[in-house]
Amino acid sequence: MFELTDKRLLALLWILENKGKDWSILELQKKSVSLGYGPLYNFVKELEKNGFVSLDSKTHEYRVSKAIDIIRFISLARPFRSLNAIPYYSSLDFIGNLKMVNGAKLPYAFTVFAGSELYHSYVKTDQVHMYVKEGDEKKWEKYLLSKNCLKAQKSQANIFLIPTKQQIFFTKPERIKGFSIVPTPVLLSDLFSFGGLAEEQANFLIEQWLENRL
């Protein structure tokens, strides 16, 4: 299997967000703003070789053929539990913490249960996982401490900041009930790789997503 770099992930996100459309490599290169044409051409050929996309011999355009397999590949190549997470503890309940984070006026994108529960309530949890811009960690620390949150060990925490360089998580988030959620393919891959009840929820949500009902 191939390596998943940040730029390749950007290309995959565009492909998945346009899962019902035909596209050319040139369109993918212009719209995803990821790789140069040459490296992107090679990447698409790798995707085709692995059966993730297929080429129409008449139009010479591509289309996703195995969206679920692509998401599962992302979850394996980019396992959520391996990402750096900065833990905090808040005495607020789950919804209270979502509102508190939203009030920070700093870029964020909820993922795992904090994202999926806004689509469909399924898991009783107090854990809030969220992506933040790499470089904003001190701003979040100042804000959270001002809200009486405490730095904590992971086993005692209920708020987890995950710094990332992926600007698309913040420039094109999903907006559900007034909250920012990571792009759906990333949310699904994070749920799959988190495992347990998160994986169960991913299996439900992915059917909704494939049918464009999310």
Backbone as CSV, one residue per row, in Angstrom:
resi,resn,N_x,N_y,N_z,CA_x,CA_y,CA_z,C_x,C_y,C_z
1,MET,0.848,-1.192,0.000,0.000,0.000,0.000,0.887,1.247,0.000
2,PHE,0.320,2.365,-0.430,1.093,3.591,-0.592,1.118,4.444,0.676
3,GLU,2.064,5.386,0.692,2.194,6.295,1.832,1.124,7.385,1.753
4,LEU,0.613,7.801,2.911,-0.371,8.876,2.961,0.271,10.124,3.559
5,THR,0.637,11.073,2.697,1.203,12.343,3.150,0.066,13.353,3.360
6,ASP,0.394,14.495,3.956,-0.617,15.537,4.168,-1.226,15.994,2.848
7,LYS,-0.396,16.138,1.814,-0.908,16.604,0.522,-1.753,15.530,-0.159
8,ARG,-1.365,14.289,0.003,-2.191,13.210,-0.550,-3.531,13.126,0.173
9,LEU,-3.521,13.403,1.478,-4.771,13.423,2.220,-5.697,14.499,1.680
10,LEU,-5.163,15.667,1.348,-5.981,16.730,0.763,-6.647,16.259,-0.526
11,ALA,-5.890,15.558,-1.349,-6.451,15.039,-2.597,-7.556,14.024,-2.320
12,LEU,-7.329,13.138,-1.359,-8.337,12.135,-1.027,-9.606,12.779,-0.476
13,LEU,-9.449,13.833,0.316,-10.628,14.508,0.860,-11.470,15.106,-0.258
14,TRP,-10.827,15.720,-1.244,-11.592,16.286,-2.367,-12.288,15.170,-3.135
15,ILE,-11.576,14.085,-3.378,-12.166,12.948,-4.099,-13.391,12.413,-3.359
16,LEU,-13.285,12.263,-2.033,-14.389,11.719,-1.247,-15.554,12.701,-1.145
17,GLU,-15.249,13.982,-1.051,-16.317,14.978,-0.989,-17.047,15.104,-2.328
18,ASN,-16.436,14.592,-3.382,-17.052,14.587,-4.712,-17.249,13.155,-5.198
19,LYS,-17.652,12.301,-4.261,-17.730,10.860,-4.524,-18.745,10.479,-5.598
20,GLY,-19.715,11.343,-5.865,-20.715,11.028,-6.872,-20.443,11.661,-8.224
21,LYS,-19.270,12.271,-8.376,-18.964,12.999,-9.614,-17.787,12.382,-10.367
22,ASP,-17.765,12.633,-11.679,-16.596,12.279,-12.489,-15.644,13.466,-12.483
23,TRP,-14.344,13.189,-12.546,-13.364,14.263,-12.511,-12.098,13.847,-13.264
24,SER,-11.382,14.844,-13.717,-10.098,14.612,-14.376,-8.980,14.888,-13.380
25,ILE,-7.786,14.429,-13.709,-6.650,14.696,-12.833,-6.373,16.194,-12.782
26,LEU,-6.560,16.882,-13.915,-6.347,18.327,-13.948,-7.332,19.036,-13.017
27,GLU,-8.598,18.615,-13.039,-9.584,19.218,-12.140,-9.219,18.947,-10.685
28,LEU,-8.810,17.719,-10.406,-8.406,17.365,-9.049,-7.230,18.224,-8.595
29,GLN,-6.293,18.454,-9.497,-5.112,19.249,-9.162,-5.492,20.697,-8.867
30,LYS,-6.437,21.244,-9.646,-6.850,22.632,-9.452,-7.725,22.805,-8.216
31,LYS,-8.637,21.873,-7.994,-9.623,22.028,-6.927,-9.080,21.623,-5.555
32,SER,-8.239,20.605,-5.501,-7.762,20.131,-4.199,-6.581,20.941,-3.687
33,VAL,-5.871,21.633,-4.589,-4.696,22.439,-4.230,-3.774,21.609,-3.332
34,SER,-3.424,20.435,-3.836,-2.600,19.532,-3.037,-1.241,19.321,-3.676
35,LEU,-1.176,18.397,-4.616,0.082,18.044,-5.275,0.200,18.716,-6.640
36,GLY,1.442,18.786,-7.152,1.644,19.193,-8.533,1.086,18.128,-9.456
37,TYR,0.927,18.460,-10.739,0.251,17.541,-11.660,0.966,16.192,-11.757
38,GLY,2.289,16.212,-11.875,3.024,14.955,-12.025,2.858,14.017,-10.840
39,PRO,3.176,14.476,-9.617,2.975,13.617,-8.441,1.519,13.201,-8.260
40,LEU,0.580,14.099,-8.615,-0.835,13.766,-8.469,-1.246,12.692,-9.478
41,TYR,-0.718,12.780,-10.688,-0.990,11.755,-11.698,-0.539,10.384,-11.193
42,ASN,0.649,10.334,-10.632,1.161,9.063,-10.113,0.312,8.553,-8.959
43,PHE,-0.163,9.476,-8.117,-0.990,9.082,-6.979,-2.327,8.518,-7.451
44,VAL,-2.948,9.176,-8.411,-4.230,8.689,-8.935,-4.051,7.308,-9.558
45,LYS,-2.941,7.089,-10.241,-2.679,5.769,-10.822,-2.518,4.716,-9.729
46,GLU,-1.940,5.102,-8.591,-1.848,4.185,-7.453,-3.241,3.872,-6.908
47,LEU,-4.080,4.903,-6.825,-5.450,4.698,-6.365,-6.199,3.763,-7.313
48,GLU,-5.982,3.969,-8.618,-6.631,3.113,-9.618,-6.137,1.670,-9.493
49,LYS,-4.850,1.506,-9.310,-4.263,0.166,-9.173,-4.845,-0.574,-7.976
50,ASN,-5.141,0.155,-6.902,-5.694,-0.457,-5.692,-7.219,-0.548,-5.715
51,GLY,-7.826,-0.126,-6.822,-9.272,-0.250,-6.970,-10.084,0.821,-6.266
52,PHE,-9.432,1.871,-5.769,-10.143,2.925,-5.052,-10.898,3.857,-6.006
53,VAL,-10.342,4.079,-7.191,-11.008,4.881,-8.224,-10.968,4.102,-9.525
54,SER,-11.859,4.452,-10.434,-11.891,3.783,-11.733,-11.924,4.818,-12.852
55,LEU,-11.364,4.451,-13.996,-11.268,5.344,-15.155,-12.297,4.943,-16.206
56,ASP,-13.071,5.926,-16.673,-14.008,5.709,-17.777,-13.222,5.791,-19.083
57,SER,-13.171,4.716,-19.816,-12.351,4.665,-21.033,-12.858,5.605,-22.124
58,LYS,-14.128,6.001,-22.049,-14.689,6.884,-23.076,-14.446,8.359,-22.741
59,THR,-14.687,8.738,-21.498,-14.545,10.153,-21.126,-13.159,10.476,-20.593
60,HIS,-12.412,9.409,-20.238,-11.085,9.566,-19.641,-11.146,10.347,-18.323
61,GLU,-12.267,10.181,-17.620,-12.416,10.781,-16.306,-12.531,9.688,-15.249
62,TYR,-12.239,10.080,-14.026,-12.227,9.129,-12.913,-13.450,9.310,-12.036
63,ARG,-13.715,8.283,-11.233,-14.793,8.322,-10.251,-14.425,7.394,-9.100
64,VAL,-14.842,7.766,-7.890,-14.619,6.897,-6.737,-15.360,5.586,-6.942
65,SER,-14.690,4.477,-6.695,-15.332,3.172,-6.796,-15.450,2.473,-5.453
66,LYS,-14.609,2.856,-4.492,-14.645,2.223,-3.172,-14.425,3.282,-2.083
67,ALA,-15.460,4.094,-1.851,-15.338,5.190,-0.883,-15.070,4.659,0.525
68,ILE,-15.763,3.604,0.914,-15.572,3.064,2.264,-14.153,2.548,2.436
69,ASP,-13.629,1.903,1.406,-12.261,1.381,1.494,-11.247,2.510,1.619
70,ILE,-11.496,3.632,0.945,-10.579,4.779,1.063,-10.584,5.302,2.499
71,ILE,-11.771,5.428,3.080,-11.857,5.923,4.453,-11.184,4.964,5.420
72,ARG,-11.379,3.683,5.227,-10.716,2.709,6.098,-9.197,2.742,5.907
73,PHE,-8.751,2.997,4.677,-7.314,3.138,4.448,-6.771,4.347,5.211
74,ILE,-7.483,5.480,5.163,-7.054,6.674,5.895,-6.962,6.366,7.386
75,SER,-7.936,5.622,7.902,-7.944,5.317,9.340,-6.758,4.453,9.740
76,LEU,-6.300,3.594,8.824,-5.144,2.741,9.113,-3.827,3.492,8.915
77,ALA,-3.787,4.341,7.892,-2.549,5.079,7.593,-2.344,6.251,8.536
78,ARG,-3.428,6.706,9.135,-3.393,7.884,10.014,-4.207,7.569,11.269
79,PRO,-3.768,6.600,12.070,-4.560,6.179,13.236,-4.751,7.306,14.237
80,PHE,-5.997,7.516,14.632,-6.325,8.653,15.486,-5.590,8.609,16.814
81,ARG,-5.495,7.431,17.405,-4.872,7.328,18.726,-3.374,7.632,18.692
82,SER,-2.767,7.654,17.508,-1.338,7.967,17.407,-1.087,9.467,17.322
83,LEU,-2.143,10.263,17.137,-1.981,11.708,17.004,-1.686,12.335,18.370
84,ASN,-0.891,13.385,18.346,-0.574,14.091,19.588,-1.819,14.789,20.119
85,ALA,-2.163,14.518,21.378,-3.341,15.129,21.999,-2.933,15.799,23.302
86,ILE,-3.389,17.030,23.492,-3.091,17.792,24.712,-4.322,17.716,25.618
87,PRO,-4.198,17.080,26.791,-5.379,16.825,27.630,-5.669,17.911,28.666
88,TYR,-6.958,18.179,28.852,-7.438,19.094,29.888,-8.660,18.471,30.562
89,TYR,-8.948,18.969,31.756,-10.161,18.535,32.449,-11.067,19.738,32.668
90,SER,-12.347,19.551,32.407,-13.361,20.571,32.664,-14.473,19.946,33.504
91,SER,-15.016,20.716,34.432,-16.105,20.212,35.274,-17.465,20.326,34.588
92,LEU,-17.507,20.934,33.405,-18.766,21.058,32.674,-19.170,19.714,32.076
93,ASP,-20.446,19.584,31.719,-20.879,18.359,31.044,-20.534,18.436,29.559
94,PHE,-20.885,17.406,28.831,-20.512,17.283,27.414,-20.964,18.498,26.601
95,ILE,-22.249,18.815,26.654,-22.769,19.943,25.879,-22.179,21.255,26.377
96,GLY,-21.991,21.364,27.690,-21.381,22.571,28.242,-19.990,22.797,27.702
97,ASN,-19.233,21.714,27.546,-17.882,21.841,26.995,-17.903,22.203,25.515
98,LEU,-18.857,21.657,24.763,-18.975,22.039,23.353,-19.241,23.537,23.227
99,LYS,-20.149,24.035,24.053,-20.478,25.465,24.007,-19.301,26.312,24.472
100,MET,-18.597,25.835,25.483,-17.444,26.574,25.993,-16.358,26.680,24.919
101,VAL,-16.089,25.581,24.228,-15.093,25.598,23.145,-15.540,26.547,22.035
102,ASN,-16.804,26.472,21.670,-17.331,27.303,20.588,-17.220,28.788,20.915
103,GLY,-17.243,29.108,22.211,-17.164,30.503,22.625,-15.770,31.082,22.622
104,ALA,-14.780,30.255,22.310,-13.391,30.731,22.341,-13.066,31.683,21.199
105,LYS,-13.825,31.602,20.115,-13.561,32.417,18.923,-12.175,32.109,18.349
106,LEU,-11.744,30.864,18.515,-10.508,30.366,17.921,-10.870,29.229,16.972
107,PRO,-10.089,29.031,15.892,-10.409,27.947,14.966,-10.338,26.579,15.652
108,TYR,-11.357,25.756,15.406,-11.380,24.396,15.940,-12.259,23.544,15.032
109,ALA,-12.164,22.238,15.178,-13.050,21.320,14.462,-13.204,20.068,15.308
110,PHE,-14.428,19.815,15.775,-14.684,18.637,16.597,-14.526,17.356,15.781
111,THR,-14.092,16.290,16.466,-13.998,14.984,15.828,-14.376,13.908,16.829
112,VAL,-14.317,12.657,16.412,-14.736,11.485,17.187,-16.126,11.773,17.791
113,PHE,-16.360,11.524,19.065,-17.706,11.643,19.619,-18.215,13.079,19.609
114,ALA,-17.340,14.051,19.823,-17.778,15.448,19.829,-18.331,15.850,18.471
115,GLY,-17.852,15.205,17.406,-18.387,15.469,16.079,-19.569,14.579,15.750
116,SER,-19.423,13.288,15.995,-20.452,12.340,15.578,-21.750,12.481,16.360
117,GLU,-21.672,12.835,17.646,-22.886,12.964,18.456,-23.762,14.122,17.992
118,LEU,-23.164,15.091,17.313,-23.953,16.204,16.787,-24.762,15.776,15.567
119,TYR,-24.310,14.741,14.869,-25.070,14.175,13.760,-26.159,13.236,14.260
120,HIS,-25.755,12.351,15.209,-26.678,11.308,15.654,-26.261,10.847,17.045
121,SER,-27.129,11.064,18.024,-26.808,10.675,19.388,-26.775,9.156,19.507
122,TYR,-25.647,8.633,19.991,-25.461,7.181,20.038,-24.664,6.736,21.257
123,VAL,-23.737,7.555,21.717,-22.806,7.176,22.779,-22.919,8.146,23.954
124,LYS,-22.996,7.613,25.154,-22.944,8.460,26.347,-21.470,8.712,26.660
125,THR,-21.045,9.950,26.574,-19.630,10.275,26.755,-19.472,11.691,27.281
126,ASP,-18.347,11.948,27.919,-18.012,13.322,28.301,-16.755,13.783,27.577
127,GLN,-16.242,12.958,26.651,-14.983,13.263,25.980,-15.192,14.175,24.768
128,VAL,-14.388,15.224,24.712,-14.439,16.174,23.607,-13.060,16.195,22.939
129,HIS,-12.996,15.682,21.729,-11.760,15.720,20.941,-11.921,16.766,19.852
130,MET,-10.888,17.591,19.664,-11.006,18.637,18.649,-9.647,18.976,18.056
131,TYR,-9.668,19.203,16.752,-8.466,19.680,16.073,-8.351,21.183,16.290
132,VAL,-7.128,21.642,16.516,-6.839,23.070,16.609,-5.641,23.361,15.702
133,LYS,-5.514,24.610,15.317,-4.392,24.977,14.448,-3.068,24.834,15.190
134,GLU,-2.117,24.173,14.550,-0.779,24.089,15.131,-0.231,25.513,15.292
135,GLY,0.200,25.853,16.484,0.653,27.209,16.781,-0.317,27.958,17.678
136,ASP,-1.550,27.412,17.804,-2.558,28.060,18.653,-2.636,27.433,20.047
137,GLU,-1.725,26.523,20.356,-1.815,25.801,21.626,-1.816,26.734,22.838
138,LYS,-0.963,27.754,22.834,-0.889,28.681,23.970,-2.163,29.518,24.096
139,LYS,-2.748,29.868,22.971,-4.005,30.625,23.007,-5.105,29.778,23.637
140,TRP,-5.140,28.502,23.263,-6.140,27.616,23.843,-5.872,27.392,25.331
141,GLU,-4.601,27.258,25.687,-4.262,27.075,27.101,-4.764,28.261,27.922
142,LYS,-4.499,29.461,27.449,-4.929,30.667,28.164,-6.446,30.703,28.288
143,TYR,-7.139,30.372,27.196,-8.608,30.406,27.216,-9.173,29.347,28.152
144,LEU,-8.693,28.114,28.032,-9.234,27.026,28.849,-8.976,27.255,30.343
145,LEU,-7.780,27.723,30.655,-7.484,28.005,32.062,-8.378,29.120,32.603
146,SER,-8.708,30.080,31.733,-9.598,31.170,32.161,-11.014,30.677,32.409
147,LYS,-11.348,29.507,31.862,-12.670,28.898,32.036,-12.640,27.814,33.113
148,ASN,-11.625,27.866,33.941,-11.482,26.946,35.070,-11.216,25.500,34.653
149,CYS,-10.699,25.316,33.446,-10.236,23.989,33.041,-8.841,23.759,33.631
150,LEU,-8.482,22.515,33.774,-7.194,22.168,34.359,-6.401,21.292,33.403
151,LYS,-5.087,21.445,33.413,-4.257,20.496,32.700,-4.392,19.146,33.397
152,ALA,-4.374,18.065,32.621,-4.661,16.768,33.228,-3.895,15.649,32.542
153,GLN,-3.794,14.521,33.235,-3.316,13.297,32.617,-4.397,12.807,31.658
154,LYS,-4.002,12.087,30.614,-4.984,11.631,29.623,-6.096,10.816,30.258
155,SER,-5.748,10.012,31.272,-6.751,9.156,31.901,-7.785,9.944,32.691
156,GLN,-7.474,11.193,33.027,-8.378,12.022,33.823,-9.002,13.149,33.006
157,ALA,-8.597,13.288,31.772,-9.035,14.423,30.947,-10.360,14.143,30.247
158,ASN,-11.057,15.203,29.884,-12.258,15.063,29.047,-12.263,16.036,27.867
159,ILE,-11.205,16.839,27.740,-11.012,17.706,26.570,-9.628,17.420,26.002
160,PHE,-9.565,17.183,24.705,-8.302,16.834,24.068,-8.093,17.713,22.837
161,LEU,-7.014,18.491,22.855,-6.651,19.340,21.719,-5.676,18.581,20.828
162,ILE,-5.965,18.536,19.525,-5.100,17.836,18.575,-4.583,18.853,17.566
163,PRO,-3.356,19.349,17.743,-2.811,20.335,16.804,-2.592,19.719,15.422
164,THR,-2.906,20.489,14.384,-2.730,20.004,13.019,-2.333,21.157,12.097
165,LYS,-1.606,20.807,11.032,-1.249,21.780,10.003,-2.299,21.830,8.896
166,GLN,-3.274,20.934,8.927,-4.264,20.853,7.856,-5.271,21.997,7.964
167,GLN,-5.036,23.056,7.190,-5.900,24.229,7.239,-7.315,23.932,6.762
168,ILE,-7.474,22.919,5.903,-8.804,22.606,5.367,-9.762,22.181,6.472
169,PHE,-9.229,21.682,7.586,-10.089,21.309,8.706,-10.834,22.521,9.253
170,PHE,-10.274,23.718,9.045,-10.856,24.939,9.603,-11.465,25.841,8.539
171,THR,-10.945,25.776,7.307,-11.477,26.629,6.241,-12.742,26.034,5.628
172,LYS,-12.872,24.700,5.686,-14.060,24.053,5.130,-14.643,23.034,6.114
173,PRO,-14.944,23.492,7.350,-15.517,22.535,8.299,-16.992,22.296,7.985
174,GLU,-17.541,21.210,8.485,-18.981,21.039,8.479,-19.530,21.887,9.628
175,ARG,-20.714,22.460,9.435,-21.342,23.239,10.504,-22.647,22.545,10.888
176,ILE,-22.689,22.013,12.110,-23.860,21.310,12.600,-24.289,21.942,13.917
177,LYS,-25.534,22.395,13.974,-26.096,22.994,15.192,-25.228,24.133,15.723
178,GLY,-24.564,24.836,14.813,-23.746,25.972,15.195,-22.321,25.634,15.579
179,PHE,-21.946,24.347,15.506,-20.604,23.917,15.872,-19.813,23.511,14.632
180,SER,-18.475,23.631,14.704,-17.593,23.241,13.609,-17.150,21.788,13.785
181,ILE,-17.292,21.013,12.730,-16.909,19.605,12.749,-15.944,19.363,11.602
182,VAL,-14.961,18.521,11.839,-13.971,18.189,10.832,-14.686,17.649,9.582
183,PRO,-14.111,17.820,8.356,-14.746,17.259,7.162,-15.152,15.795,7.369
184,THR,-16.326,15.431,6.870,-16.927,14.125,7.161,-16.002,12.933,6.917
185,PRO,-15.247,12.871,5.812,-14.356,11.714,5.634,-13.333,11.563,6.754
186,VAL,-12.838,12.692,7.299,-11.880,12.635,8.408,-12.585,12.180,9.678
187,LEU,-13.788,12.706,9.920,-14.554,12.271,11.084,-14.766,10.759,11.048
188,LEU,-15.159,10.240,9.902,-15.412,8.804,9.779,-14.140,7.985,9.985
189,SER,-13.036,8.423,9.394,-11.785,7.674,9.564,-11.313,7.728,11.007
190,ASP,-11.506,8.875,11.682,-11.136,8.981,13.092,-11.976,8.029,13.944
191,LEU,-13.273,7.953,13.659,-14.147,7.050,14.407,-13.728,5.593,14.198
192,PHE,-13.458,5.217,12.964,-13.030,3.843,12.678,-11.759,3.487,13.446
193,SER,-10.773,4.381,13.415,-9.497,4.050,14.047,-9.559,4.175,15.566
194,PHE,-10.543,4.935,16.094,-10.717,5.038,17.545,-11.201,3.704,18.108
195,GLY,-12.026,3.013,17.338,-12.457,1.674,17.718,-13.628,1.656,18.682
196,GLY,-14.078,0.454,19.045,-15.157,0.270,20.002,-16.463,0.891,19.546
197,LEU,-17.121,1.617,20.446,-18.390,2.259,20.124,-18.240,3.305,19.029
198,ALA,-17.047,3.912,18.942,-16.800,4.893,17.876,-16.885,4.216,16.507
199,GLU,-16.355,3.018,16.411,-16.419,2.292,15.138,-17.863,1.908,14.803
200,GLU,-18.627,1.533,15.827,-20.045,1.233,15.600,-20.759,2.467,15.050
201,GLN,-20.478,3.610,15.641,-21.124,4.832,15.182,-20.687,5.175,13.760
202,ALA,-19.412,4.922,13.453,-18.915,5.172,12.091,-19.678,4.332,11.076
203,ASN,-19.946,3.076,11.407,-20.664,2.193,10.482,-22.066,2.709,10.194
204,PHE,-22.707,3.314,11.204,-24.027,3.905,10.983,-23.919,5.172,10.133
205,LEU,-23.005,6.065,10.513,-22.902,7.356,9.832,-22.442,7.217,8.389
206,ILE,-21.594,6.223,8.122,-21.055,6.112,6.768,-22.153,5.729,5.775
207,GLU,-23.149,4.962,6.224,-24.269,4.640,5.347,-25.081,5.892,5.041
208,GLN,-25.271,6.728,6.054,-25.967,8.000,5.847,-25.195,8.886,4.876
209,TRP,-23.877,8.918,5.048,-23.025,9.750,4.203,-23.044,9.263,2.757
210,LEU,-22.973,7.959,2.544,-22.970,7.412,1.183,-24.285,7.747,0.463
211,GLU,-25.362,7.848,1.231,-26.655,8.149,0.651,-26.957,9.648,0.665
212,ASN,-25.916,10.443,1.023,-26.042,11.905,1.071,-27.162,12.353,2.006
213,ARG,-27.296,11.669,3.145,-28.336,12.008,4.118,-27.770,12.604,5.398
214,LEU,-26.464,12.887,5.432,-25.884,13.558,6.600,-26.041,15.071,6.446
